[in-house]
Amino acid sequence: MTHHINVEKKLHLRFKGSDRKTKNLIIARPKDNLKKVAANTAMEDIVEANLFEKDGVQLYKDRRDACYKTRRVDVFL
């Protein structure tokens, strides 16, 4: 039996939509060690672009926060 570990890191960007509900934009393969300023700037650009709408709701209306989330998966074969 072999064993290996997969580590997945994702960048979670949280916004408020025009319906005032929390919306998440998840980046699957983010650059490591992004500075907070870079994440905030990217989020502001997303908000200003007004590109994402669904059923009349602007999905990313207000920037909230950003964080990395890491998941470890142990695989046994």
Steps between C-alpha positions, in 0.01 A plus 500: 500500500631845408418829663533855375366838603331751271488859622257733327519874556221730380445872526151593621378849414183606681266767371149627568262490206241764419253273683720549815584126514858375527653378175827307470742498210749214540832498315616139461874554442593837651845645512664432837549775755287770342514823693175632644534813286516291181192297596306816593597669174387198297172488691438871438564443129242219501244722675560792263476280187136402576542190283326242713121503512244223547121541497531876534734477802845656479706217656809694611376842611707565816838360601513320838813290562744250355676198645693191400347166594712188499368147490713192565391168351667174605483246218552130571536264206 
